[in-house]
Structures are given as C-alpha cells and as structure tokens.
C-alpha cells in the first residue's frame, strides 16, 4: 500500500511504536512485559522527552469498555477540559478545544499518532485546519496521552493548549480483531424529523516474526448526518408559505427557510505498521496510512409556493449542497536506538492531500440537484513534511541527571484552486477563477536538562529556538479581479521552560511549571482573502506570531488505585491571532471579520481531575474532572467592545464524569456525562441567544454503555449517547439521542 510520493521530500520518518509518550498518567495500568516491543518503545521515548507537565491518559482497554467510540475523536470526550467539535459520525471538520483555547484555535494544540502529526497546521480554524482524525481508527489504539500546556521544550509553540499523543498497537504475538456496529440517531428540529443510521466494519491483524513485528487495520464507515446548516431570512420570500419562526443569536426575529449540509459519507481508513529490530539496540519503524472520504451533501426546503405548492429554494440553499472526494496519505519512518546511558531517535513524516476535491453548484435549486453550473475547489498538493532528530543522556541508571536535546524541521503548504465547471456533479474542470497558495517552513533546536537536586526535588529547565519563514504566498481572483504575490516573511523566537517538582511524602507531588511559547501564523491566516465590495483584499500578510506565557501549579496524588490532581493555571497571550470584526481600510465605518493580532488575551483557572478503581466498592471504577476558566480579552484596540468579555467557545465551566460497574467478570456497565456552561461565538459576546443556529449554548450530555464479554473471543456492546436528548448548538446543531450496538471477535 506504499503510495508513490508526490513530493521530493526530505528525509521521511516517524514513529517507533509510541511517539510521543512521556511519563504516563496511569503508567501502573500499562503492561510491563520486558519483551513487549510497544513498551520498549514507550520507555525509550519517555527517556528522551521527559515532558514535565500535567497529563491524562486513556487506554485501548478503557476505550473498548467505557466509550461508544465510532471514530477516534470519541475517545477523547471524557478527558479533562477537552472538547472535540464532532458534529456527526464521520465529520472531517472536528477541531479540538482545550482548557484555555476554543474551537476556532485549532493551531493551539498538537495531535500525533505514532509520531505522525495529525494536526493540520495549514490554518487556525474549525474547518480545513481540523486534525486529520480519519488517519486512526479506535480499534488500533493502544493508548492516548494528553499533555497540558507548553512546558516541554520538545514540542513547538502550538502546544500552548495541549498535546494529544495517540499510540497504536504493535503486537508481540499473533492477534486479530473483527468488529461490526451500527448507530441510529433520531433527530427532530424545526418540525423536521429524521432517523439517521450509520454503520461501520473494522478489522485488525498483527503478528511478530522473529525481529519483525507487523500490524494492519482496515475500517469502513458509512453515515448520514443531521443538518449542519440552516437557511434563514427576516421573512419568507414573496408568494411562499412554510418556514419556521425563530430568533437568531443576537435575538432578532427570523424565519428558518430550510436546512443544508445533510451529509451522507462513505469513509475508509487503511493502516500498516512494521517494526524491524536490526539489533537489540536499534529498531526501524514504518507507519503508512490512507484515508478515503466520499461525501454527498443535500438540502431540504421548508418552503412551498402558494400555488401549486411546489418546493421553493432561494439562492442561499446552494452552498449546503456539495460533494467531497478525498484521498489523503500519511507516511512515517523512524530509527530508534537505545543504550545504557543514551537513547536517540530520528523521525520523519509526510502527509499528502493526494486528492481533495469539493464540487458545489452555483445554479439555483431544485434544478441544480440534477447538475448545471458550479465550481470545483481542489486542495491537491496541500500537506506537510516534518523531520526530528533527538536524544537523551542519563548520568546513571537512576537517571538522577538527564539531558535531552533535538532538532526539528517542518514545511506546510496550502494549494487551493477553484475552477468553474459547466456541470458541478460530473463536468470537466474549467477556467481557474480563484486561488490561494503559500508555504511555511520552521527550523528549530531544543534542549532540556532534568536534574534531581535532592531526594524530594527535581528541576527541569529547557529552551526551544525556532526560525520561521513564510514564502511563495499568492492570491488570485477573477471576480473581483486580483493577482497578488505576497511578501516573504521571517521571524524567530526563543521559548524558555522551567519546572520544579517537589515530593513531600510518598505518592504526593507538587509541581510548578512555567513556559513561554511562540505560535507562528499559518498559511491560511497569512493569506486569507476577504471581499470588500468589488475588491478582494488580503487584510494583513504581515501578521506577527502570538506569544504565550503560561504557568501551572499542580498538586498530584498517585497510587496503585488511581490519581487525583488539582491544577491552578494561567496563560497570557500577546498578539493573539483571532478572527474579529474591524474595518479593512483606515477610517472606514464598515467592519469585516478577518484574522488580526489582538494585543492581549488572558486565561486563568483551576482544574480538578481524578481516577479511582474499586471505589467506593470493589468492581466500581470512577473518573472525572471539573474545570473553571476565566478567559477574556484584555486589550483590543481594533475592537474595544471585546475587552473583558469571554473568549469565543471557552466557557467558564467544563466537567466530565465516568462510572463503570463490573458486577461480574466479563460485564461492564458505564454511565458518563459531559457538561459545559454557556459560551459565546463572538469576541464581544453579542450573541445573547445561545440555543440558536450559529449560537453557542450550554449542554449536559449523558451517555450509557453496556459491554459483555460472551467468551474470551467474543464481545457485545450496546450504548446510548445523549440519553436525555439534550438539544443544543455549538454554532451547528449537535447530535440528539443515538443508540448504538456492536459485536467484536478476537483471534
């Protein structure tokens, strides 16, 4: 399944079995067989990175037992302070929000799978810049680790919010699974009711042949979504009946004319992983993946003509009808060396949009359902390449002094081209009418020194120097007419880090951490085109990097039965990169939304998280978290109304709770809940109505799952997500009650 590489990329590489796992929050639960290739890789990576930060973990066994997981995003939904905006099964636009950043800040977190970067750092938004979750399936996961805050020099400044590290399995013996499942959502909004089924089939197979270990997985998913967009107006079009009265997010009266973005998807995920032990101290690893997505979206009108009663569509419905055809490839290659005092790793990765096409009509519906004029937008050639080399030296077997260091290189490219076509469904590609292109490159070096000062004290200090460059940027448009070659940009930054950990008594740790981070602009932020009347304007290709100062004081207890952690955290960002409303031309009274540098934002809060096994009685496992965050704009000259208001989609409160009862061997019954308080879509919090299309509302979602191991080889599971049928919006309407069932067989 090795795809011919489209680029003459620098060194490919990435992941030995477990990048980038650092010390694990629940390491006592991990298998410790000395000859397990996965565990060896985990230990080696931990020794190099030594990330001195708070973390949370969920294992593959916990996922299978407690979570109704159709897609990999589902596996994160009960981890502290995290929110993934997954609008429906198979959603390809599912950004990650952390305890200090919202859903529109996708570039303030990092997601890795076996060392290959899943974060799409081509933008900082909740659409095309969402992580490429489709490259991983739940069935192949060994564990997921989340590191909070930019306190490790081993990670770039995008770690401001969190680093999510997914480790997939690499077996030491013959293993295989085959699973099949279905999920059915009942959706009812604005009088339109629908029953929306989805289906998935997944298989894995792996074995070890002497020095060679191999693992493969295949997953196929088909799904149908609820509407993810609505067409609204102040009144019905003349000569029509129907529509539904409502209020928009600012409280104004509107008519809901119909819905769009009703997606039917067919997706495939194929993975192959191989590790070869050249010797007892050297391992080569390759990980390859293919994600295929075919999506067809349609629209539904609530309008009808007064006579003769035929359906009526306005021009606004056309944008909710489209087709996606995506083929994305991921490759990663690594070499890992271990020794008595020194470990090293060389890693390279490539992610390629080999084919990424969206077809959309420009003609009016309903005639356009059968074809007609439209556009074809291609992202073919978009992607990224990365390279890392790192190592760690330990002074003795007890690692009383550890020095780690590394170098990093990456290149991101956006290649977006829109063409006219005479038939949006199957017509040929016509003339180019819009293009946005550009590249960024970062070269970095980092070092970190961890020293045990005395028995109860460990000090970790480090720093990361980054040299960033943006180049080959251009914007082109025929309507309005524009052809601009953007200037080359370059910036540098040094980010110091420090953590002091104190162990006053056994099982207790007090940890104080400080970190500075530079988050450089993405290609999408630099070269975003905005239409102002008849002029297409690039607002600011000279955006400055945002600079974060973060701190955390954590008190943590850990023993064989679980963990408990209380964290006080703070984050101040200068020149925060945020899309906000402001004039494009000095002195103009007309405001438009585009990415700008906001002088300062600040987030402060407290997070309480814990896990406990066999509590309060044997057979009951509990986990949960509660986070309070006060995240506000502190200075914003261009938009003073935002000062003192909550940052978009960062609520004051987030909470999770999971309880699993095992009444007997092989049976697990789980109840879980997720909560978020009222949050906002706009910087000035002017969206006073949260539970409306484009608004952000509070929610309390309760999920249930029952899993029965019928035999050691066969398991059945049934579940209900959103059992109370909470109806809420996070800009889009979110899934209502869904019932799922699955069966799994193992070799």
Buried (B, 14 or more C-beta within 10 A) or exposed (E): EEBEBBEEBBBBBBBBBBBBBBBBBBBBBBEEEEEBBBBBBBBBBBBBBBBBBBBBBBBBEBBBBBBBBBBBBBBBBBBBBBBBBBBBBBBBBBBBBBBBBBBBBBBBBBBBBBBBBBBBBBBBBBEBBBBBBBBBBBBBBBBBBBBBBBBBBBBBBBBBBBBBBBBBBBBBEEBBBBBBBBBBBBBEBBEBEBEBEBBBEBBBBBBBEEEEBBBBBBBBBBBBBBBBBBBBBEEBBEEBEBBBEBBBBBEEEBBBBBBBBBBBBBBBBBBBBBBBBEEEEEBBBBBBBBBBBBBBBBBBBBBBBEEEEEBBBBEBBBBBBBBBBBBBBBBBBBBBBBEEEBBBBBBBBBBBBBBBBBBBBBBBBEEBBEBBBBBBBBBBBBBBBBBBBBBBBBEEEEBEBBBBBBEBBBBBBBBBBBBBBEBBBEBEEBEBBBBBBBBBBBBBBBBBBBBBEEEEEBBBBBBBBBBBBBBBBBBBBBEEEBEBEBEEBEBBBEBEBBBBBBBEEEEBBBBBBBBBBBBBBBBBBBBBBBBBEEEBBBBBBEBBBBBBBBBBBBBBBBEEEBBBBBBBBBBBBBBBBBBBBBBBEEEEEEEBEBBBBBBBBBBBBBBBBBBBBEEEEEBBBBBBBBBBBBBBBBBBEBBEBBBEBBBBBBBBBBBBBBBBBBEEEEEBBBBBBBBBBBBBBBBBBBBEBBBBBBBBBBBBBBBBBBBBBEEEEEBEBBBBBBBEBBBBBBBBBBBBBBBBBBEBBBE
